[in-house]
Amino acid sequence: MPLGTLDRTPPPFFRQGPSARTKLAFFAALALFLMVADARFKVVEPLRTALAVALLPAQRIMAVPVALWDEAGSYLQGLQGTRAAEREARMRLAAQSERALRTEQLAAENAALRALLGLRPALTVRAQPAEVLYEAADPYSRKVFIDRGTAQGVAAGSPVINEAGVLGQVTHAYALTAEVTLLTDKDAAIPVLNTRTQQLAAAFGANAAPGGMELRFSSANADVQVGDLLHTSGLDGVYPPGLPVARVVGVQRRVESGFARVALTPVANPDGVRQVLVLQPLSAQLPARPPEPAPAGRPVKPARRAGAAP
């Protein structure tokens, strides 16, 4: 019998149901129908909700090992971070304790030397806390307003500082508020002392400078280096001496000019500051200035006695 005449169809006993193509077409049509029905009539939503409620305990149980693993890792990392922070805090505390002891010793030596030389005691600076209310509306100035005024004893010229250093100076004092001109303002100026070279200079606000301040009137061959720290000199009778003001961030020496361009950045960042301290000006504790001598060639009239005839 030729092979082409053989019947290749399986007998009824071995038949497996519909063909693969029929199954594919049926399930594709069923999936498409369920998708359309769910999108239009939400017929599968109750079934989905019931399955989610039924499988929720199983999901919670299966998520327990993952949560425990994550919590254990976070606990170990937090423990290591806490120990490192504790070690760093202990080191800082030891350094601060050593610095406090040296400060107390230096203060005692200073008082003894002043008593030995017959000098007057060092001036004590009174301070009161204040809070920044808002910035000035002028976009071309750097000024803020604080919640202390003349009613609290704040006067024009009072220095304003924070924990980092000098922020500015009170320029206008009102009844309950005061205007503070920051060091980076174009009209601000402060006498400074270079802690490395002990040279006196004047720092001015300059918005166009890289750091917001600049050291003017410095000769081209002045000993100024990047990183020098500038403190208040105390010679102006306003700022107490020794307060950090700014740090040198750039020095440009020009051959054709007799002055160097020194860029500064304030130590106390004025952006985002909230709490400040308002100091009493040193001029309130210093003795009055002597009267200026009369010009040469002009006689000084004697003081008139009380009750004398003109």
PyMOL commands that set and color helices and strands:
alter all, ss='L'
color gray80, all
select helices_A, chain A and resi 3-5+12-14+20-41+45-117+150-152+282-284
alter helices_A, ss='H'
color red, helices_A
select strands_A, chain A and resi 127-135+143-146+159-161+166-173+178-182+189-194+200-205+213-219+229-232+244-253+259-266+275-279
alter strands_A, ss='S'
color yellow, strands_A
deselect
rebuild
show_as cartoon
